[in-house]
Amino acid sequence: MNELIDQSKVQSKEKKDENSRFLKNVWTIPKAEFLPKLQETHQEAFQKIDCLSCANCCKTTPAIITKGDASRIAKHMNIAPKQFIRQYVIEDINGDMMLNGVPCRFLNEDNSCSIYDVRPEACRRYPHTDEAEYPNRTSLNLANTIVCPAAFYVVERLKTQFPEI
């Protein structure tokens, strides 16, 4: 399992251009053919890769949060949503909110999440490798292959399943 994580750290950068070309053309595969393979490959990836052995997403990428996420997490922490936002959130130039600090302030030493049951929706869905919108998110998918071994694994397996791309 750790071998896949270690391999992805090196190979994801080496294969960035190749993976970019592949991901830019994924949309050409009929969805009825592609989406079942995507789902199957996603499941396979997470059977082989344990997020708790990596947590690179939490260590390198601030999670985007919504007002709903902020309210839910604040309630869990027994603080007011405004207090949570003041203490734990930054807003970017576009008005998008994200958790402040990298690594994530809710990441425990054992790579577990102290707010796992109420974590932001972006964290719940990451790395988005099982979503119907996957073929339309080239930039996001490519960025995720650099951060997430499972996302890298999914792209590598899809390349073998769709070599014509």
SULLIN-V886732 format. One record per residue. N is the residue number from 1. PSI is psi in degrees with one decimal (* if undefined). Layout:
n=(N	N)
psi=(PSI	PSI)
This chain:
n=(1	2	3	4	5	6	7	8	9	10	11	12	13	14	15	16	17	18	19	20	21	22	23	24	25	26	27	28	29	30	31	32	33	34	35	36	37	38	39	40	41	42	43	44	45	46	47	48	49	50	51	52	53	54	55	56	57	58	59	60	61	62	63	64	65	66	67	68	69	70	71	72	73	74	75	76	77	78	79	80	81	82	83	84	85	86	87	88	89	90	91	92	93	94	95	96	97	98	99	100	101	102	103	104	105	106	107	108	109	110	111	112	113	114	115	116	117	118	119	120	121	122	123	124	125	126	127	128	129	130	131	132	133	134	135	136	137	138	139	140	141	142	143	144	145	146	147	148	149	150	151	152	153	154	155	156	157	158	159	160	161	162	163	164	165)
psi=(-50.1	-26.1	-41.5	-37.8	-46.7	-42.5	-42.3	-32.5	-38.8	-51.4	-29.8	-35.7	-40.8	-34.4	13.4	-48.3	-43.9	-45.7	-34.3	-46.7	-44.1	-50.6	-32.3	-20.1	0.4	-34.7	-18.9	-15.8	131.5	133.1	-35.8	-27.2	-39.4	-47.6	-41.0	-38.3	-39.1	-48.1	-45.8	-42.9	-37.7	-48.8	-44.3	-43.5	-44.5	-8.8	-26.7	-25.9	123.7	116.8	-33.6	-14.5	-8.3	-72.3	24.6	-33.2	-45.2	-24.9	-17.7	-18.6	118.1	134.4	133.3	139.1	156.1	170.7	-35.8	-42.7	-47.5	-43.4	-43.6	-44.7	-41.2	-43.6	-43.7	-36.4	-1.4	42.4	164.4	145.9	-39.8	-38.4	-41.8	-46.2	-44.0	-40.8	-32.5	-0.3	143.2	155.4	132.7	-179.4	-26.0	-0.9	1.7	140.7	143.9	156.8	137.9	146.3	136.1	126.9	165.2	138.1	-13.3	4.5	123.5	164.8	-29.4	14.9	8.8	167.5	127.5	-12.9	29.4	-46.0	-20.4	18.3	157.5	153.0	-38.5	-37.2	-39.3	-38.0	-19.0	138.0	23.9	24.0	8.2	19.9	143.2	-25.1	-4.6	-47.5	-19.1	3.4	56.8	-52.4	-45.2	-46.7	-41.8	-45.7	-39.6	-29.1	-26.5	-33.0	-40.5	119.7	-34.4	-41.2	-40.0	-45.4	-45.7	-47.1	-43.7	-42.5	-40.3	-34.8	-34.4	-28.2	-24.4	64.5	-17.0	-13.0	*)
